[in-house]
Amino acid sequence: MYSQGLIGAKTDTTEDEAFLAAFQARIDADEKIEPRDPMPEGYRKLLLRQIAQHAHSEVVGMLPEGNWITRAPTLRRKAALLAKVQDEGGHGLYLYAAAETLGASREQLVDQLLDGTAKYSSIFNYPTLTWADVGAIGWLVDGAAIMNQIPLCRCSYGPYARAMIRICKEESFHQRQGYEIMTTLAQGSEGQRRMAQDALNRFWWPSLMMFGPSDSASVHSDCSMKWKVKRFTNDELRQKFVDATVPQADYLGLKVPDPDLRWNPERNSYDFGEIDWDEFWRVVKGNGPCNRDRMKARRRAHENGLWVREAAAAHAAKRKAAA
């Protein structure tokens, strides 16, 4: 998912070989790198880009589900969805704070998102047309996110790894919440079952795209793996997700929309069809179904929240002066 943030990343570094060797020795020994520690510039840039994209994804990710808070079918569903959307905002906050330890201010990062120079996960550029889409996002999107995020708890950069521990605990609740919604629909009326199947049909392939380009096209994966920012390649994580999720769909009585999907006993995992990479790159480059709507909503929220930021800054200045 957050490997999409490495698209176009610059990992060039100018440090001498002795410095790089000493740094790599720390990485190989599974030592945590902390903000004050010396680090290659390429490592810092790679981390900053990935963490920023991760933070942007959490914030923009509030929009598809936030749209359904007022239309949730019961008060219980409304409260749970409201809590989940609030969690996502908190995740963005943790991650912006982690990115700030690498020398970028939160204001800079937000400006990059709003002017389009920074990216967020492609999955959030798809519409949520029905209540079942909220369930599919929790089950599939948060499930894919967890598959990405659990290895990040062992990331070599300390602030990022520590932020991910709390985020993963909360994401596990989000995934269960989504699966419970899908279970209720799948066990409901014929119309509800059709709604659940339709949501699976539309979100299955975009969920697989979340893991980023195939390994052959992911030019920065080698650096990320070498520095132990990532622990698994994009394709390895994608395969883990398919193997974990297909049995869940079978339990629900839903059909994964992939005619090439079949169990491979020799590999002890599922074979699955080819992803539409043309669609992936189209969405990443800003031409997905909801790219423009998402950015319009974020810019409007940023403008409407200006008075809050100004008030907070004035209060902080007043307290500082009083101290």
N, C-alpha and C positions, 0 to 999 in steps of 0.2 A: 504493500500500500504506500508506504512512505518512501519506497525506492523511486516512485514517480518524482519525488523531490530532487533526486540526483540527476534527472535529465537536464543536460546542459551545465552540470556542476563543473567547477574548475578545481582540480586536485593537484595542480602543478605546485612543486615545492622547490625552494632554492637552498635549503640547508645542506651542510656538508655531510659526507658519508658517515663520519664518526657520530655525528648528532643523530642521524636517522637510524643508525644501527643501535645506538643506546636506547632510543625511543622504542624501536621495534622489540628490543629485548624486554622492556617493561610490558609491552602489549602481550608478547608471547608468554610471559609469566603470569598473565591475567591480573596484573596490577591495575587499579583504577586510576585514570588520569583526572586530575582535579584542575579547577580553573587557573590556579596560580602556577601550575606545572608548565615547564617548557614543552611545546608541542610544535610539530611541523605546520606551516601555514596551510598546506593542502588538507591536513586533518581538520584544522579549525574550520576551513571553508566548507568542507564536506559535511561536517556536523551541523554547522550553522544553517546550511541550506536544508538539510533533512529535518532538523528540529523545527525550523520555521514553517516548512511545508506541513509538518505534522500538526503544529499549532493552528495554522490556517484551516486545516481540514476539520479540526474539532469545532472551530467557531462557525465555519460555513455549514458544517454538518448539522447544526441546530435548525437550519432553515427548512429542510424537507419535512421534518417531524413537527417543528413548531407550528407549521401550517395546520396540523390536525389537533392541537390542544383543545381548541374550542369545539371541535366536532367529534371528539372521542365518544364512543357509544355509552359509557357509564361513568359515574363519578370516580370509581376506582381506577378505571383506565386513564381518565383525565389526570388524576393525581400522580399515577405512575409515570405517565408520559412527561408531565411537567417536571418531575424530579429528574428524569433522564436527561431532558434538554438542559436543565440547570447543571447537571454533572458535566455535560459536554463543554459548557462554558468554563467550568472549573478546570477541566483538562487543558483547555487552551491557555488558561492563566498559568498553570504549572509549567507548561512548555515554553511560553514566552519568557518566563523567569529563567528557565534553563538556558534559553538562547541568549539572554542578556549576559550570562557569565562568559560568553564567547566574544563579547565586545560590541554587540549590536543592541541598540535601544529598542524598546517595545514600539515606540512611535515610528522608528525607521521600518520595522518589520510590517507594521500595519499599513503604512504608506505604500510599501512594495506590493502588498496584497491588493490594495484599492486601486493602484495605477496599473495593475496587470502584470508587473514584472515578476511577481512571485506566484506560485501555483498552489493548488490544493488538490485533494484526491478527486480523480475523475468521477467517482461514483456519485458525488453529490450534485452532479449536473443532470441527473435523471429525475423526472417528476414523480411525486407520490399521488397517484390518481384515486386510490381507494384506501379504506382503513387497513386492508390486508397488506398494503405496501409498508405500513408502519411495522407490522409483524415481520415482513420479509427483511426490512432493514435491520431490525434487531437480531433476527436469526442469521441472515447471510452476511450483511455488511459488518455488524459488530463481531460476528463469528470470524470473518476474514481478518478484521482488525486485531482480534485476540491472537490469531495465528501469527500475525506480524509482531505483535507487541510483547508477547511472553519472552521471546529471545532477546528483546531489547532491554529487559530487566537485567541482562548480563552484558549490556553494552560496555565498552571500555571507558566511556566518558561518565564519570561519577554522577553529576547532576541529572543527566538524561536517564541513566539507569534507575536512580532513586525515584524520579518522578513517575517512571513507568510502573513501579511496584504498586503504587496506589491506584493509578489509572487502570491497570489490569484487573484489580479487585472490583472496581466499579463496572468495568466493561463486561465482566462475567455476569453481573446482574442484568445488564442491558440485553445480553444475548439470550438469557433465560426468559426474560420478559417477552422478547420477540417470538421465541419458540412457543411460549404459552399462548400467545395470540393466534399463531398459526395452528396450534393444536385445537383450540376452541373452534376456529373456523372450519378446519378439516373434519371435525366431528359434528358440525352443525348441519344446516339445511343444504340442499343441493346448490342453491345460489351462493351460499357461503363457501362451499367447497370449490365452486368455480372461481370465486373471487380469490381464494388462496392459491389455486393453481395458476391463475393469470398473473398474480404478483410474482410467483416463482419463475414463470416464463420470462417476465420482463427483467427481473433482477439477477438471474443466474449468471449470464455472461458478463454483465458489468461488474459483478462481484469477483469473477475470475480475473478481470482486467485490473482490479485493485492492486494486485501483487506486482504490477509494473511490467515492463517489456520482458520478452523471453530472455533467457541468459545470453543468447548469442547477440542480442541487440542492446544489452545493458552494459554500457561501456565502463561504468564506474563501479560495478559490483566487485571487481577484483580488489580495488583499493579498499572498499568498505569491508570486505571480508578479511583482508590482510590486517587492517587496523582494528578488527573485531567490533566495528560499529554494527554490522550485520553478522549473524551467525549462520544463516542459511541463504541460499540463492533464491531468486524470485521463483524459479520453476520448482524448486524443492518445497517452498512454502505453499505454492499453488496446488501441488500434488497432495500435500498433507491436508489441505482444506477440502479437496474433492473427496479424499478417502474418509474424512470425518463426517462430511455433510450428506453424502448420498444415502448412507443408512438411515439418517434422520428423516430424509424425505420419504424413504420407503416406509418408515414407521407411521408417518402421517398419511400414507396412501396417496402421496403426490408424485408426479412423474417429472424427473429432471429433463428439461427440454434439450436433450442432446442425443440424436439418433446413433452417434458413435460411442456412447457410453457403455462400457461393459467391464466386468470383472476379469482381471488378468491373474490367474492362479500362479503363473511363473514369477511374476513380480510381486504378488500378494498386495496388489493395489488396483485401482481403476484406470483403464485407458479412457481418454475423453477426446472430444473433437477439437478441431483447430479454432482458436479465437479469431474473431474478425479484427485484425490489427489495424486495418484502415479506419474502422470506427474508433478504436482506442486512440489513435493519433489525432483523429478529427476532434474528439472531445478534449484531449489534453491541450490542443492548440486553440481552444476557445470556441469550437463550433458544435458543441453538444446541444441537446434539447433545452437545457436551462442555464447555460453559462451566463448569458446576458442578464437573465432574471436574478440569478444568485448575486452577481456583482452589483446590480442595481439595488437590491435589498440591503446588501452590506454597506454600500455607500450612503444610502438613506439613513440606516441605523447609526452610522458613524456621525453624520451631520446632526441628527436629532439628539445625539448624546453629548454634543459639544459642551452644553451648559453644565452637565454633570462633571465632565473632566475639568472645566474651568473652576467650578466650585470646589472640587477636591484639591486642586492646585492652590487655590486661595487659602483654603483651610490649613493645608500643610505649611504654607508660607507664614501664616499667622501663628501657628504653634511654634514654628522654628524661631520666629522673632521673639515670642514670649519666653522661650527657653534661654 
